[in-house]
Amino acid sequence: MSGEPVISRSDILGVQVSAIDMGTAIETISSWIAQASRKYVCVTSVHGIMESTRSEELRRIHNAAGMVTPDGMPLVWLLKWAGLRHVNRVYGPDLMLAAFGADELRNARHFFTARPSRRLPP
């Protein structure tokens, strides 16, 4: 789609992690809203990557996301080691605050979901 930033991704143990910084993340989310794109963000640390090696469903969820943020320095280091020097940590709570405070997202609706890692008993 035109106008949407192109974000490089790097495969880390089967998960395509986005090579982004906070500014790029907000710009990308803003472009999705402007284009009425239905996408979601996975905020992921090494733990999420490791869990994705054990769960095909979780790996599929990560890889179908519009953006998989590097929410921990080990992921940032791996991305930089792969030659993506512009990458910085995009910590989930900071991303949320930045999105809520961004002028271009001021009138946007926000939806949150949490999926339990295992089924809870009835």
Phi and psi restraints in degrees (range 20) as a CNS / XPLOR table:
assign (resid 1 and name C) (resid 2 and name N)
       (resid 2 and name CA) (resid 2 and name C) 1.0 -73.1 20.0 2
assign (resid 2 and name N) (resid 2 and name CA)
       (resid 2 and name C) (resid 3 and name N) 1.0 146.6 20.0 2
assign (resid 2 and name C) (resid 3 and name N)
       (resid 3 and name CA) (resid 3 and name C) 1.0 88.8 20.0 2
assign (resid 3 and name N) (resid 3 and name CA)
       (resid 3 and name C) (resid 4 and name N) 1.0 -16.5 20.0 2
assign (resid 3 and name C) (resid 4 and name N)
       (resid 4 and name CA) (resid 4 and name C) 1.0 -86.0 20.0 2
assign (resid 4 and name N) (resid 4 and name CA)
       (resid 4 and name C) (resid 5 and name N) 1.0 128.6 20.0 2
assign (resid 4 and name C) (resid 5 and name N)
       (resid 5 and name CA) (resid 5 and name C) 1.0 -60.2 20.0 2
assign (resid 5 and name N) (resid 5 and name CA)
       (resid 5 and name C) (resid 6 and name N) 1.0 142.4 20.0 2
assign (resid 5 and name C) (resid 6 and name N)
       (resid 6 and name CA) (resid 6 and name C) 1.0 -91.1 20.0 2
assign (resid 6 and name N) (resid 6 and name CA)
       (resid 6 and name C) (resid 7 and name N) 1.0 120.5 20.0 2
assign (resid 6 and name C) (resid 7 and name N)
       (resid 7 and name CA) (resid 7 and name C) 1.0 -110.0 20.0 2
assign (resid 7 and name N) (resid 7 and name CA)
       (resid 7 and name C) (resid 8 and name N) 1.0 123.6 20.0 2
assign (resid 7 and name C) (resid 8 and name N)
       (resid 8 and name CA) (resid 8 and name C) 1.0 -69.2 20.0 2
assign (resid 8 and name N) (resid 8 and name CA)
       (resid 8 and name C) (resid 9 and name N) 1.0 151.2 20.0 2
assign (resid 8 and name C) (resid 9 and name N)
       (resid 9 and name CA) (resid 9 and name C) 1.0 -130.0 20.0 2
assign (resid 9 and name N) (resid 9 and name CA)
       (resid 9 and name C) (resid 10 and name N) 1.0 152.8 20.0 2
assign (resid 9 and name C) (resid 10 and name N)
       (resid 10 and name CA) (resid 10 and name C) 1.0 -129.9 20.0 2
assign (resid 10 and name N) (resid 10 and name CA)
       (resid 10 and name C) (resid 11 and name N) 1.0 134.5 20.0 2
assign (resid 10 and name C) (resid 11 and name N)
       (resid 11 and name CA) (resid 11 and name C) 1.0 -76.3 20.0 2
assign (resid 11 and name N) (resid 11 and name CA)
       (resid 11 and name C) (resid 12 and name N) 1.0 120.8 20.0 2
assign (resid 11 and name C) (resid 12 and name N)
       (resid 12 and name CA) (resid 12 and name C) 1.0 -122.7 20.0 2
assign (resid 12 and name N) (resid 12 and name CA)
       (resid 12 and name C) (resid 13 and name N) 1.0 102.9 20.0 2
assign (resid 12 and name C) (resid 13 and name N)
       (resid 13 and name CA) (resid 13 and name C) 1.0 52.7 20.0 2
assign (resid 13 and name N) (resid 13 and name CA)
       (resid 13 and name C) (resid 14 and name N) 1.0 40.1 20.0 2
assign (resid 13 and name C) (resid 14 and name N)
       (resid 14 and name CA) (resid 14 and name C) 1.0 94.1 20.0 2
assign (resid 14 and name N) (resid 14 and name CA)
       (resid 14 and name C) (resid 15 and name N) 1.0 -4.8 20.0 2
assign (resid 14 and name C) (resid 15 and name N)
       (resid 15 and name CA) (resid 15 and name C) 1.0 -108.4 20.0 2
assign (resid 15 and name N) (resid 15 and name CA)
       (resid 15 and name C) (resid 16 and name N) 1.0 129.4 20.0 2
assign (resid 15 and name C) (resid 16 and name N)
       (resid 16 and name CA) (resid 16 and name C) 1.0 -85.9 20.0 2
assign (resid 16 and name N) (resid 16 and name CA)
       (resid 16 and name C) (resid 17 and name N) 1.0 99.4 20.0 2
assign (resid 16 and name C) (resid 17 and name N)
       (resid 17 and name CA) (resid 17 and name C) 1.0 -89.8 20.0 2
assign (resid 17 and name N) (resid 17 and name CA)
       (resid 17 and name C) (resid 18 and name N) 1.0 134.0 20.0 2
assign (resid 17 and name C) (resid 18 and name N)
       (resid 18 and name CA) (resid 18 and name C) 1.0 -74.0 20.0 2
assign (resid 18 and name N) (resid 18 and name CA)
       (resid 18 and name C) (resid 19 and name N) 1.0 135.0 20.0 2
assign (resid 18 and name C) (resid 19 and name N)
       (resid 19 and name CA) (resid 19 and name C) 1.0 -89.7 20.0 2
assign (resid 19 and name N) (resid 19 and name CA)
       (resid 19 and name C) (resid 20 and name N) 1.0 86.8 20.0 2
assign (resid 19 and name C) (resid 20 and name N)
       (resid 20 and name CA) (resid 20 and name C) 1.0 -134.9 20.0 2
assign (resid 20 and name N) (resid 20 and name CA)
       (resid 20 and name C) (resid 21 and name N) 1.0 171.8 20.0 2
assign (resid 20 and name C) (resid 21 and name N)
       (resid 21 and name CA) (resid 21 and name C) 1.0 -130.2 20.0 2
assign (resid 21 and name N) (resid 21 and name CA)
       (resid 21 and name C) (resid 22 and name N) 1.0 178.4 20.0 2
assign (resid 21 and name C) (resid 22 and name N)
       (resid 22 and name CA) (resid 22 and name C) 1.0 -60.3 20.0 2
assign (resid 22 and name N) (resid 22 and name CA)
       (resid 22 and name C) (resid 23 and name N) 1.0 -43.6 20.0 2
assign (resid 22 and name C) (resid 23 and name N)
       (resid 23 and name CA) (resid 23 and name C) 1.0 -60.4 20.0 2
assign (resid 23 and name N) (resid 23 and name CA)
       (resid 23 and name C) (resid 24 and name N) 1.0 -43.6 20.0 2
assign (resid 23 and name C) (resid 24 and name N)
       (resid 24 and name CA) (resid 24 and name C) 1.0 -65.7 20.0 2
assign (resid 24 and name N) (resid 24 and name CA)
       (resid 24 and name C) (resid 25 and name N) 1.0 -37.7 20.0 2
assign (resid 24 and name C) (resid 25 and name N)
       (resid 25 and name CA) (resid 25 and name C) 1.0 -62.4 20.0 2
assign (resid 25 and name N) (resid 25 and name CA)
       (resid 25 and name C) (resid 26 and name N) 1.0 -48.0 20.0 2
assign (resid 25 and name C) (resid 26 and name N)
       (resid 26 and name CA) (resid 26 and name C) 1.0 -65.1 20.0 2
assign (resid 26 and name N) (resid 26 and name CA)
       (resid 26 and name C) (resid 27 and name N) 1.0 -43.0 20.0 2
assign (resid 26 and name C) (resid 27 and name N)
       (resid 27 and name CA) (resid 27 and name C) 1.0 -59.7 20.0 2
assign (resid 27 and name N) (resid 27 and name CA)
       (resid 27 and name C) (resid 28 and name N) 1.0 -41.3 20.0 2
assign (resid 27 and name C) (resid 28 and name N)
       (resid 28 and name CA) (resid 28 and name C) 1.0 -67.3 20.0 2
assign (resid 28 and name N) (resid 28 and name CA)
       (resid 28 and name C) (resid 29 and name N) 1.0 -46.7 20.0 2
assign (resid 28 and name C) (resid 29 and name N)
       (resid 29 and name CA) (resid 29 and name C) 1.0 -60.7 20.0 2
assign (resid 29 and name N) (resid 29 and name CA)
       (resid 29 and name C) (resid 30 and name N) 1.0 -41.5 20.0 2
assign (resid 29 and name C) (resid 30 and name N)
       (resid 30 and name CA) (resid 30 and name C) 1.0 -60.0 20.0 2
assign (resid 30 and name N) (resid 30 and name CA)
       (resid 30 and name C) (resid 31 and name N) 1.0 -42.2 20.0 2
assign (resid 30 and name C) (resid 31 and name N)
       (resid 31 and name CA) (resid 31 and name C) 1.0 -67.2 20.0 2
assign (resid 31 and name N) (resid 31 and name CA)
       (resid 31 and name C) (resid 32 and name N) 1.0 -35.7 20.0 2
assign (resid 31 and name C) (resid 32 and name N)
       (resid 32 and name CA) (resid 32 and name C) 1.0 -61.2 20.0 2
assign (resid 32 and name N) (resid 32 and name CA)
       (resid 32 and name C) (resid 33 and name N) 1.0 -44.0 20.0 2
assign (resid 32 and name C) (resid 33 and name N)
       (resid 33 and name CA) (resid 33 and name C) 1.0 -65.7 20.0 2
assign (resid 33 and name N) (resid 33 and name CA)
       (resid 33 and name C) (resid 34 and name N) 1.0 -44.6 20.0 2
assign (resid 33 and name C) (resid 34 and name N)
       (resid 34 and name CA) (resid 34 and name C) 1.0 -60.9 20.0 2
assign (resid 34 and name N) (resid 34 and name CA)
       (resid 34 and name C) (resid 35 and name N) 1.0 -32.7 20.0 2
assign (resid 34 and name C) (resid 35 and name N)
       (resid 35 and name CA) (resid 35 and name C) 1.0 -96.0 20.0 2
assign (resid 35 and name N) (resid 35 and name CA)
       (resid 35 and name C) (resid 36 and name N) 1.0 3.3 20.0 2
assign (resid 35 and name C) (resid 36 and name N)
       (resid 36 and name CA) (resid 36 and name C) 1.0 57.0 20.0 2
assign (resid 36 and name N) (resid 36 and name CA)
       (resid 36 and name C) (resid 37 and name N) 1.0 35.7 20.0 2
assign (resid 36 and name C) (resid 37 and name N)
       (resid 37 and name CA) (resid 37 and name C) 1.0 -78.6 20.0 2
assign (resid 37 and name N) (resid 37 and name CA)
       (resid 37 and name C) (resid 38 and name N) 1.0 140.3 20.0 2
assign (resid 37 and name C) (resid 38 and name N)
       (resid 38 and name CA) (resid 38 and name C) 1.0 -100.5 20.0 2
assign (resid 38 and name N) (resid 38 and name CA)
       (resid 38 and name C) (resid 39 and name N) 1.0 95.1 20.0 2
assign (resid 38 and name C) (resid 39 and name N)
       (resid 39 and name CA) (resid 39 and name C) 1.0 -134.5 20.0 2
assign (resid 39 and name N) (resid 39 and name CA)
       (resid 39 and name C) (resid 40 and name N) 1.0 164.1 20.0 2
assign (resid 39 and name C) (resid 40 and name N)
       (resid 40 and name CA) (resid 40 and name C) 1.0 -134.9 20.0 2
assign (resid 40 and name N) (resid 40 and name CA)
       (resid 40 and name C) (resid 41 and name N) 1.0 163.2 20.0 2
assign (resid 40 and name C) (resid 41 and name N)
       (resid 41 and name CA) (resid 41 and name C) 1.0 -114.4 20.0 2
assign (resid 41 and name N) (resid 41 and name CA)
       (resid 41 and name C) (resid 42 and name N) 1.0 134.1 20.0 2
assign (resid 41 and name C) (resid 42 and name N)
       (resid 42 and name CA) (resid 42 and name C) 1.0 -106.7 20.0 2
assign (resid 42 and name N) (resid 42 and name CA)
       (resid 42 and name C) (resid 43 and name N) 1.0 122.5 20.0 2
assign (resid 42 and name C) (resid 43 and name N)
       (resid 43 and name CA) (resid 43 and name C) 1.0 -94.1 20.0 2
assign (resid 43 and name N) (resid 43 and name CA)
       (resid 43 and name C) (resid 44 and name N) 1.0 113.8 20.0 2
assign (resid 43 and name C) (resid 44 and name N)
       (resid 44 and name CA) (resid 44 and name C) 1.0 -131.4 20.0 2
assign (resid 44 and name N) (resid 44 and name CA)
       (resid 44 and name C) (resid 45 and name N) 1.0 136.7 20.0 2
assign (resid 44 and name C) (resid 45 and name N)
       (resid 45 and name CA) (resid 45 and name C) 1.0 -110.8 20.0 2
assign (resid 45 and name N) (resid 45 and name CA)
       (resid 45 and name C) (resid 46 and name N) 1.0 -174.6 20.0 2
assign (resid 45 and name C) (resid 46 and name N)
       (resid 46 and name CA) (resid 46 and name C) 1.0 -58.2 20.0 2
assign (resid 46 and name N) (resid 46 and name CA)
       (resid 46 and name C) (resid 47 and name N) 1.0 -36.9 20.0 2
assign (resid 46 and name C) (resid 47 and name N)
       (resid 47 and name CA) (resid 47 and name C) 1.0 -58.2 20.0 2
assign (resid 47 and name N) (resid 47 and name CA)
       (resid 47 and name C) (resid 48 and name N) 1.0 -43.6 20.0 2
assign (resid 47 and name C) (resid 48 and name N)
       (resid 48 and name CA) (resid 48 and name C) 1.0 -63.6 20.0 2
assign (resid 48 and name N) (resid 48 and name CA)
       (resid 48 and name C) (resid 49 and name N) 1.0 -37.5 20.0 2
assign (resid 48 and name C) (resid 49 and name N)
       (resid 49 and name CA) (resid 49 and name C) 1.0 -64.7 20.0 2
assign (resid 49 and name N) (resid 49 and name CA)
       (resid 49 and name C) (resid 50 and name N) 1.0 -45.8 20.0 2
assign (resid 49 and name C) (resid 50 and name N)
       (resid 50 and name CA) (resid 50 and name C) 1.0 -64.2 20.0 2
assign (resid 50 and name N) (resid 50 and name CA)
       (resid 50 and name C) (resid 51 and name N) 1.0 -41.1 20.0 2
assign (resid 50 and name C) (resid 51 and name N)
       (resid 51 and name CA) (resid 51 and name C) 1.0 -64.1 20.0 2
assign (resid 51 and name N) (resid 51 and name CA)
       (resid 51 and name C) (resid 52 and name N) 1.0 -31.9 20.0 2
assign (resid 51 and name C) (resid 52 and name N)
       (resid 52 and name CA) (resid 52 and name C) 1.0 -69.6 20.0 2
assign (resid 52 and name N) (resid 52 and name CA)
       (resid 52 and name C) (resid 53 and name N) 1.0 -22.7 20.0 2
assign (resid 52 and name C) (resid 53 and name N)
       (resid 53 and name CA) (resid 53 and name C) 1.0 -73.1 20.0 2
assign (resid 53 and name N) (resid 53 and name CA)
       (resid 53 and name C) (resid 54 and name N) 1.0 -21.6 20.0 2
assign (resid 53 and name C) (resid 54 and name N)
       (resid 54 and name CA) (resid 54 and name C) 1.0 -98.6 20.0 2
assign (resid 54 and name N) (resid 54 and name CA)
       (resid 54 and name C) (resid 55 and name N) 1.0 -16.5 20.0 2
assign (resid 54 and name C) (resid 55 and name N)
       (resid 55 and name CA) (resid 55 and name C) 1.0 -129.0 20.0 2
assign (resid 55 and name N) (resid 55 and name CA)
       (resid 55 and name C) (resid 56 and name N) 1.0 110.9 20.0 2
assign (resid 55 and name C) (resid 56 and name N)
       (resid 56 and name CA) (resid 56 and name C) 1.0 -60.7 20.0 2
assign (resid 56 and name N) (resid 56 and name CA)
       (resid 56 and name C) (resid 57 and name N) 1.0 -38.1 20.0 2
assign (resid 56 and name C) (resid 57 and name N)
       (resid 57 and name CA) (resid 57 and name C) 1.0 -63.1 20.0 2
assign (resid 57 and name N) (resid 57 and name CA)
       (resid 57 and name C) (resid 58 and name N) 1.0 -45.5 20.0 2
assign (resid 57 and name C) (resid 58 and name N)
       (resid 58 and name CA) (resid 58 and name C) 1.0 -64.7 20.0 2
assign (resid 58 and name N) (resid 58 and name CA)
       (resid 58 and name C) (resid 59 and name N) 1.0 -40.7 20.0 2
assign (resid 58 and name C) (resid 59 and name N)
       (resid 59 and name CA) (resid 59 and name C) 1.0 -62.3 20.0 2
assign (resid 59 and name N) (resid 59 and name CA)
       (resid 59 and name C) (resid 60 and name N) 1.0 -40.9 20.0 2
assign (resid 59 and name C) (resid 60 and name N)
       (resid 60 and name CA) (resid 60 and name C) 1.0 -63.3 20.0 2
assign (resid 60 and name N) (resid 60 and name CA)
       (resid 60 and name C) (resid 61 and name N) 1.0 -42.4 20.0 2
assign (resid 60 and name C) (resid 61 and name N)
       (resid 61 and name CA) (resid 61 and name C) 1.0 -61.2 20.0 2
assign (resid 61 and name N) (resid 61 and name CA)
       (resid 61 and name C) (resid 62 and name N) 1.0 -46.5 20.0 2
assign (resid 61 and name C) (resid 62 and name N)
       (resid 62 and name CA) (resid 62 and name C) 1.0 -58.9 20.0 2
assign (resid 62 and name N) (resid 62 and name CA)
       (resid 62 and name C) (resid 63 and name N) 1.0 -49.9 20.0 2
assign (resid 62 and name C) (resid 63 and name N)
       (resid 63 and name CA) (resid 63 and name C) 1.0 -73.2 20.0 2
assign (resid 63 and name N) (resid 63 and name CA)
       (resid 63 and name C) (resid 64 and name N) 1.0 -16.8 20.0 2
assign (resid 63 and name C) (resid 64 and name N)
       (resid 64 and name CA) (resid 64 and name C) 1.0 -88.4 20.0 2
assign (resid 64 and name N) (resid 64 and name CA)
       (resid 64 and name C) (resid 65 and name N) 1.0 -9.9 20.0 2
assign (resid 64 and name C) (resid 65 and name N)
       (resid 65 and name CA) (resid 65 and name C) 1.0 -66.7 20.0 2
assign (resid 65 and name N) (resid 65 and name CA)
       (resid 65 and name C) (resid 66 and name N) 1.0 149.6 20.0 2
assign (resid 65 and name C) (resid 66 and name N)
       (resid 66 and name CA) (resid 66 and name C) 1.0 -68.3 20.0 2
assign (resid 66 and name N) (resid 66 and name CA)
       (resid 66 and name C) (resid 67 and name N) 1.0 -26.2 20.0 2
assign (resid 66 and name C) (resid 67 and name N)
       (resid 67 and name CA) (resid 67 and name C) 1.0 -153.7 20.0 2
assign (resid 67 and name N) (resid 67 and name CA)
       (resid 67 and name C) (resid 68 and name N) 1.0 135.4 20.0 2
assign (resid 67 and name C) (resid 68 and name N)
       (resid 68 and name CA) (resid 68 and name C) 1.0 -119.9 20.0 2
assign (resid 68 and name N) (resid 68 and name CA)
       (resid 68 and name C) (resid 69 and name N) 1.0 105.7 20.0 2
assign (resid 68 and name C) (resid 69 and name N)
       (resid 69 and name CA) (resid 69 and name C) 1.0 -79.1 20.0 2
assign (resid 69 and name N) (resid 69 and name CA)
       (resid 69 and name C) (resid 70 and name N) 1.0 144.1 20.0 2
assign (resid 69 and name C) (resid 70 and name N)
       (resid 70 and name CA) (resid 70 and name C) 1.0 -80.4 20.0 2
assign (resid 70 and name N) (resid 70 and name CA)
       (resid 70 and name C) (resid 71 and name N) 1.0 93.6 20.0 2
assign (resid 70 and name C) (resid 71 and name N)
       (resid 71 and name CA) (resid 71 and name C) 1.0 -94.8 20.0 2
assign (resid 71 and name N) (resid 71 and name CA)
       (resid 71 and name C) (resid 72 and name N) 1.0 33.5 20.0 2
assign (resid 71 and name C) (resid 72 and name N)
       (resid 72 and name CA) (resid 72 and name C) 1.0 -167.6 20.0 2
assign (resid 72 and name N) (resid 72 and name CA)
       (resid 72 and name C) (resid 73 and name N) 1.0 148.6 20.0 2
assign (resid 72 and name C) (resid 73 and name N)
       (resid 73 and name CA) (resid 73 and name C) 1.0 -63.9 20.0 2
assign (resid 73 and name N) (resid 73 and name CA)
       (resid 73 and name C) (resid 74 and name N) 1.0 -34.1 20.0 2
assign (resid 73 and name C) (resid 74 and name N)
       (resid 74 and name CA) (resid 74 and name C) 1.0 -57.9 20.0 2
assign (resid 74 and name N) (resid 74 and name CA)
       (resid 74 and name C) (resid 75 and name N) 1.0 -37.1 20.0 2
assign (resid 74 and name C) (resid 75 and name N)
       (resid 75 and name CA) (resid 75 and name C) 1.0 -69.2 20.0 2
assign (resid 75 and name N) (resid 75 and name CA)
       (resid 75 and name C) (resid 76 and name N) 1.0 -39.6 20.0 2
assign (resid 75 and name C) (resid 76 and name N)
       (resid 76 and name CA) (resid 76 and name C) 1.0 -60.3 20.0 2
assign (resid 76 and name N) (resid 76 and name CA)
       (resid 76 and name C) (resid 77 and name N) 1.0 -45.6 20.0 2
assign (resid 76 and name C) (resid 77 and name N)
       (resid 77 and name CA) (resid 77 and name C) 1.0 -61.0 20.0 2
assign (resid 77 and name N) (resid 77 and name CA)
       (resid 77 and name C) (resid 78 and name N) 1.0 -42.4 20.0 2
assign (resid 77 and name C) (resid 78 and name N)
       (resid 78 and name CA) (resid 78 and name C) 1.0 -63.7 20.0 2
assign (resid 78 and name N) (resid 78 and name CA)
       (resid 78 and name C) (resid 79 and name N) 1.0 -41.8 20.0 2
assign (resid 78 and name C) (resid 79 and name N)
       (resid 79 and name CA) (resid 79 and name C) 1.0 -64.9 20.0 2
assign (resid 79 and name N) (resid 79 and name CA)
       (resid 79 and name C) (resid 80 and name N) 1.0 -42.5 20.0 2
assign (resid 79 and name C) (resid 80 and name N)
       (resid 80 and name CA) (resid 80 and name C) 1.0 -65.0 20.0 2
assign (resid 80 and name N) (resid 80 and name CA)
       (resid 80 and name C) (resid 81 and name N) 1.0 -39.3 20.0 2
assign (resid 80 and name C) (resid 81 and name N)
       (resid 81 and name CA) (resid 81 and name C) 1.0 -62.5 20.0 2
assign (resid 81 and name N) (resid 81 and name CA)
       (resid 81 and name C) (resid 82 and name N) 1.0 -30.5 20.0 2
assign (resid 81 and name C) (resid 82 and name N)
       (resid 82 and name CA) (resid 82 and name C) 1.0 -79.5 20.0 2
assign (resid 82 and name N) (resid 82 and name CA)
       (resid 82 and name C) (resid 83 and name N) 1.0 3.5 20.0 2
assign (resid 82 and name C) (resid 83 and name N)
       (resid 83 and name CA) (resid 83 and name C) 1.0 98.0 20.0 2
assign (resid 83 and name N) (resid 83 and name CA)
       (resid 83 and name C) (resid 84 and name N) 1.0 3.5 20.0 2
assign (resid 83 and name C) (resid 84 and name N)
       (resid 84 and name CA) (resid 84 and name C) 1.0 -94.9 20.0 2
assign (resid 84 and name N) (resid 84 and name CA)
       (resid 84 and name C) (resid 85 and name N) 1.0 77.0 20.0 2
assign (resid 84 and name C) (resid 85 and name N)
       (resid 85 and name CA) (resid 85 and name C) 1.0 -68.7 20.0 2
assign (resid 85 and name N) (resid 85 and name CA)
       (resid 85 and name C) (resid 86 and name N) 1.0 -22.1 20.0 2
assign (resid 85 and name C) (resid 86 and name N)
       (resid 86 and name CA) (resid 86 and name C) 1.0 -79.9 20.0 2
assign (resid 86 and name N) (resid 86 and name CA)
       (resid 86 and name C) (resid 87 and name N) 1.0 -4.9 20.0 2
assign (resid 86 and name C) (resid 87 and name N)
       (resid 87 and name CA) (resid 87 and name C) 1.0 -72.5 20.0 2
assign (resid 87 and name N) (resid 87 and name CA)
       (resid 87 and name C) (resid 88 and name N) 1.0 140.1 20.0 2
assign (resid 87 and name C) (resid 88 and name N)
       (resid 88 and name CA) (resid 88 and name C) 1.0 -135.4 20.0 2
assign (resid 88 and name N) (resid 88 and name CA)
       (resid 88 and name C) (resid 89 and name N) 1.0 161.8 20.0 2
assign (resid 88 and name C) (resid 89 and name N)
       (resid 89 and name CA) (resid 89 and name C) 1.0 -62.8 20.0 2
assign (resid 89 and name N) (resid 89 and name CA)
       (resid 89 and name C) (resid 90 and name N) 1.0 134.5 20.0 2
assign (resid 89 and name C) (resid 90 and name N)
       (resid 90 and name CA) (resid 90 and name C) 1.0 -118.2 20.0 2
assign (resid 90 and name N) (resid 90 and name CA)
       (resid 90 and name C) (resid 91 and name N) 1.0 86.4 20.0 2
assign (resid 90 and name C) (resid 91 and name N)
       (resid 91 and name CA) (resid 91 and name C) 1.0 -72.5 20.0 2
assign (resid 91 and name N) (resid 91 and name CA)
       (resid 91 and name C) (resid 92 and name N) 1.0 131.5 20.0 2
assign (resid 91 and name C) (resid 92 and name N)
       (resid 92 and name CA) (resid 92 and name C) 1.0 -49.9 20.0 2
assign (resid 92 and name N) (resid 92 and name CA)
       (resid 92 and name C) (resid 93 and name N) 1.0 -54.6 20.0 2
assign (resid 92 and name C) (resid 93 and name N)
       (resid 93 and name CA) (resid 93 and name C) 1.0 -60.7 20.0 2
assign (resid 93 and name N) (resid 93 and name CA)
       (resid 93 and name C) (resid 94 and name N) 1.0 -36.5 20.0 2
assign (resid 93 and name C) (resid 94 and name N)
       (resid 94 and name CA) (resid 94 and name C) 1.0 -67.3 20.0 2
assign (resid 94 and name N) (resid 94 and name CA)
       (resid 94 and name C) (resid 95 and name N) 1.0 -38.8 20.0 2
assign (resid 94 and name C) (resid 95 and name N)
       (resid 95 and name CA) (resid 95 and name C) 1.0 -63.0 20.0 2
assign (resid 95 and name N) (resid 95 and name CA)
       (resid 95 and name C) (resid 96 and name N) 1.0 -43.1 20.0 2
assign (resid 95 and name C) (resid 96 and name N)
       (resid 96 and name CA) (resid 96 and name C) 1.0 -61.1 20.0 2
assign (resid 96 and name N) (resid 96 and name CA)
       (resid 96 and name C) (resid 97 and name N) 1.0 -47.3 20.0 2
assign (resid 96 and name C) (resid 97 and name N)
       (resid 97 and name CA) (resid 97 and name C) 1.0 -62.8 20.0 2
assign (resid 97 and name N) (resid 97 and name CA)
       (resid 97 and name C) (resid 98 and name N) 1.0 -41.6 20.0 2
assign (resid 97 and name C) (resid 98 and name N)
       (resid 98 and name CA) (resid 98 and name C) 1.0 -64.7 20.0 2
assign (resid 98 and name N) (resid 98 and name CA)
       (resid 98 and name C) (resid 99 and name N) 1.0 -40.2 20.0 2
assign (resid 98 and name C) (resid 99 and name N)
       (resid 99 and name CA) (resid 99 and name C) 1.0 -66.7 20.0 2
assign (resid 99 and name N) (resid 99 and name CA)
       (resid 99 and name C) (resid 100 and name N) 1.0 -43.2 20.0 2
assign (resid 99 and name C) (resid 100 and name N)
       (resid 100 and name CA) (resid 100 and name C) 1.0 -67.0 20.0 2
assign (resid 100 and name N) (resid 100 and name CA)
       (resid 100 and name C) (resid 101 and name N) 1.0 -29.0 20.0 2
assign (resid 100 and name C) (resid 101 and name N)
       (resid 101 and name CA) (resid 101 and name C) 1.0 -92.4 20.0 2
assign (resid 101 and name N) (resid 101 and name CA)
       (resid 101 and name C) (resid 102 and name N) 1.0 -9.4 20.0 2
assign (resid 101 and name C) (resid 102 and name N)
       (resid 102 and name CA) (resid 102 and name C) 1.0 -73.2 20.0 2
assign (resid 102 and name N) (resid 102 and name CA)
       (resid 102 and name C) (resid 103 and name N) 1.0 128.9 20.0 2
assign (resid 102 and name C) (resid 103 and name N)
       (resid 103 and name CA) (resid 103 and name C) 1.0 -54.4 20.0 2
assign (resid 103 and name N) (resid 103 and name CA)
       (resid 103 and name C) (resid 104 and name N) 1.0 -42.8 20.0 2
assign (resid 103 and name C) (resid 104 and name N)
       (resid 104 and name CA) (resid 104 and name C) 1.0 -70.7 20.0 2
assign (resid 104 and name N) (resid 104 and name CA)
       (resid 104 and name C) (resid 105 and name N) 1.0 -11.8 20.0 2
assign (resid 104 and name C) (resid 105 and name N)
       (resid 105 and name CA) (resid 105 and name C) 1.0 -110.0 20.0 2
assign (resid 105 and name N) (resid 105 and name CA)
       (resid 105 and name C) (resid 106 and name N) 1.0 6.4 20.0 2
assign (resid 105 and name C) (resid 106 and name N)
       (resid 106 and name CA) (resid 106 and name C) 1.0 -55.0 20.0 2
assign (resid 106 and name N) (resid 106 and name CA)
       (resid 106 and name C) (resid 107 and name N) 1.0 -40.9 20.0 2
assign (resid 106 and name C) (resid 107 and name N)
       (resid 107 and name CA) (resid 107 and name C) 1.0 -98.1 20.0 2
assign (resid 107 and name N) (resid 107 and name CA)
       (resid 107 and name C) (resid 108 and name N) 1.0 9.4 20.0 2
assign (resid 107 and name C) (resid 108 and name N)
       (resid 108 and name CA) (resid 108 and name C) 1.0 -79.6 20.0 2
assign (resid 108 and name N) (resid 108 and name CA)
       (resid 108 and name C) (resid 109 and name N) 1.0 149.4 20.0 2
assign (resid 108 and name C) (resid 109 and name N)
       (resid 109 and name CA) (resid 109 and name C) 1.0 -90.8 20.0 2
assign (resid 109 and name N) (resid 109 and name CA)
       (resid 109 and name C) (resid 110 and name N) 1.0 144.9 20.0 2
assign (resid 109 and name C) (resid 110 and name N)
       (resid 110 and name CA) (resid 110 and name C) 1.0 -118.7 20.0 2
assign (resid 110 and name N) (resid 110 and name CA)
       (resid 110 and name C) (resid 111 and name N) 1.0 137.9 20.0 2
assign (resid 110 and name C) (resid 111 and name N)
       (resid 111 and name CA) (resid 111 and name C) 1.0 -125.8 20.0 2
assign (resid 111 and name N) (resid 111 and name CA)
       (resid 111 and name C) (resid 112 and name N) 1.0 139.2 20.0 2
assign (resid 111 and name C) (resid 112 and name N)
       (resid 112 and name CA) (resid 112 and name C) 1.0 -125.3 20.0 2
assign (resid 112 and name N) (resid 112 and name CA)
       (resid 112 and name C) (resid 113 and name N) 1.0 144.9 20.0 2
assign (resid 112 and name C) (resid 113 and name N)
       (resid 113 and name CA) (resid 113 and name C) 1.0 -143.5 20.0 2
assign (resid 113 and name N) (resid 113 and name CA)
       (resid 113 and name C) (resid 114 and name N) 1.0 146.4 20.0 2
assign (resid 113 and name C) (resid 114 and name N)
       (resid 114 and name CA) (resid 114 and name C) 1.0 -128.6 20.0 2
assign (resid 114 and name N) (resid 114 and name CA)
       (resid 114 and name C) (resid 115 and name N) 1.0 135.0 20.0 2
assign (resid 114 and name C) (resid 115 and name N)
       (resid 115 and name CA) (resid 115 and name C) 1.0 -113.7 20.0 2
assign (resid 115 and name N) (resid 115 and name CA)
       (resid 115 and name C) (resid 116 and name N) 1.0 121.9 20.0 2
assign (resid 115 and name C) (resid 116 and name N)
       (resid 116 and name CA) (resid 116 and name C) 1.0 -61.9 20.0 2
assign (resid 116 and name N) (resid 116 and name CA)
       (resid 116 and name C) (resid 117 and name N) 1.0 145.4 20.0 2
assign (resid 116 and name C) (resid 117 and name N)
       (resid 117 and name CA) (resid 117 and name C) 1.0 -70.7 20.0 2
assign (resid 117 and name N) (resid 117 and name CA)
       (resid 117 and name C) (resid 118 and name N) 1.0 -18.1 20.0 2
assign (resid 117 and name C) (resid 118 and name N)
       (resid 118 and name CA) (resid 118 and name C) 1.0 -149.0 20.0 2
assign (resid 118 and name N) (resid 118 and name CA)
       (resid 118 and name C) (resid 119 and name N) 1.0 159.2 20.0 2
assign (resid 118 and name C) (resid 119 and name N)
       (resid 119 and name CA) (resid 119 and name C) 1.0 -66.6 20.0 2
assign (resid 119 and name N) (resid 119 and name CA)
       (resid 119 and name C) (resid 120 and name N) 1.0 137.1 20.0 2
assign (resid 119 and name C) (resid 120 and name N)
       (resid 120 and name CA) (resid 120 and name C) 1.0 -87.5 20.0 2
assign (resid 120 and name N) (resid 120 and name CA)
       (resid 120 and name C) (resid 121 and name N) 1.0 146.4 20.0 2
assign (resid 120 and name C) (resid 121 and name N)
       (resid 121 and name CA) (resid 121 and name C) 1.0 -65.7 20.0 2
assign (resid 121 and name N) (resid 121 and name CA)
       (resid 121 and name C) (resid 122 and name N) 1.0 149.9 20.0 2
